[in-house]
Amino acid sequence: MKKSGNLNPSATFRKKLFSLIFFILLPIPYLTQLIKGQDNTLYLMPVIPQANQLNPAIINHCRTYVELPVISSIKLNIRNTAFGFHDVVHTGTGSNSGIYYFDWSNLESKLQKTNFFLVNTDIDLLGAGFSFKGWYFTFGIANHSEMRIEYPHDIASLKDGNWQTASGNPIPVNLNGLGIDITIWNSIGVSAAKEIGNGLTAGVRVKYLQGMANIDTRRSNLDLNTFSNPIALAAQAQYRINSSFPVNLGYAANGLVNRVNFDNALNNIVGNYIFNGNRGLAIDAGIVYDMSDKTQITASFTDLGFIWWRKNVNNFNGSAKSSFSGVDLNRLLANPGQTNLIQAIKDSISQSFYAQGSKKGYVTLTSAKIFGGITYALTPELKAGAMTRIEMYDFHIRPSLTFSMNYIPFPIVAATLSYTIMNNKFNQVGAGLALGNRGAQFYILTDNIPVRFTRDAGTSLIWPYNARMVSLRVGFNLLFNCKSKDNGQHSKKYKSSDYCPAYRQL
């Protein structure tokens, strides 16, 4: 342990220990309430082997690692890009403190043109990494699931039945794009990384994808037009949905679909969901460039690929036209919000749907991500960093930006505090912690620790006030062949293939 000024080694140890306790344990009360985590904080913590999943050029300081089935990496992510629960739901005061109120006006102000509710899970089933003759190889098998619900801004215009209550004028509503996409798949990936120049390391990963199940909304058009004289409402819908899921369809005499039966969906799990012929391919690639002993630049893309769905395929095409007029809409105009217009529209459209099915295979693209980052060593133990993450799907781009401070007081401890701009929010503070070096490592990550809570009047439970993201990334790795400490020779120029500069030990 090196000396600093007049401090003796034991004083230096106490100083670092106190800094560590303050740096790490301060957010623990929040972490115990709700842990949130995603890829941004992980990208800036190359001491965790799973960072290689985001950039295959990242070489862990322990040249061999093993992932245990399931427990080495479990990720759950639930996001809403437009609003948090208490952005639009409020409780009353006094005697009404247990009653919840929906704030339509605030919802309308929060909604963007296009909004998403997203749920992702990733579970590593098996994995390993090792070095061989100047190369660094990884292998991994994982299960993934992704659900996206897309909804437009105009959905808020339904609050008063398409009417401007002040002027009494009708509001046309365009709900185009309202749809859902669900994909469950497995991946088998192999990566290789090598230093190709002075301080420049490049890596690439190829992943074989095996699609288990899918629902894909290819087209979703829904228009609601209200007329005041005479009062009437016209609804028109067109849609196309592809699916890969074992269902039985029923057909009417005219050949149109009139029934979908899921009774046999769980029969033959292996044949329907694992060895089903739904195959795909994806590629990850990245670089790590050591500009100097203190500055490192990273860039990568992941999940650039597709899945070709051919088993249990059903394609649904449909259209519907419906109209309301007369007494019901007059009552709605007189008492906006009192009539369940949405349910009435749903019932009427469902009775006028004409759906036709086919069984043609189709292709879906995976959600590609682009990463870029830079870190600067303020001291041998403390680094400042910044990174961006851009997620792309169906010509929609979801960006995020993260700033971090990474602290490594001891070889067995690495910690991060981060500030992230994501989901149209500017006040998300996160953290990461990795414990262990040789032998075993435990880690937990978060991009957003809620700083404001509310207590439910009925149950007395404490909930995050307006968090837009609820997720967790946690795991346990086995680490071997770790680099020894450099005995204070921090001026030495390290190559990426020798030692990851982001984790130089004392």
Secondary structure, DSSP 4 states (H G I P E B T S, - for coil): ---BTTB-HHHHHHHHHHHHHHHHHTTHHHHHH-----HHHHHT-TTSGGGGGT-TT---SEEEEEEPTTTT-EEEEEEESS--HHHHEEE--GGGTT-EEE-HHHHHHH--SEEEEEEEEEEEEEEEEEEETTEEEEEEEEEEEEEEEEEEGGGGGGGGTSEETTTTEE--EE-TT-EEEEEEEEEEEEEEEEEEETTEEEEEEEEEEEEEEEEEEEEEEEEEEEEETTEEEEEEEEEEEEEES--EEEE-TTS-EEEEE-TTTTSSHIIIIISSS-EEEEEEEEEEEE-SSSEEEEEEEEEEEEEEE-SSEEEEEEEEEEEEETHHHHHHHHSTTSS-HHHHHHHHHHHH-EEEEE---EEEE--EEEEEEEEEESSSSEEEEEEEEEEEETTEEEEEEEEEEEEEEETTEEEEEEEEEETTEEEEEEEEEEE-SSEEEEEEEES-----EEE-TTT--EEESS-SEEEEEEEEEEEEEEPPP-TT-TTS---TTT--GGG---
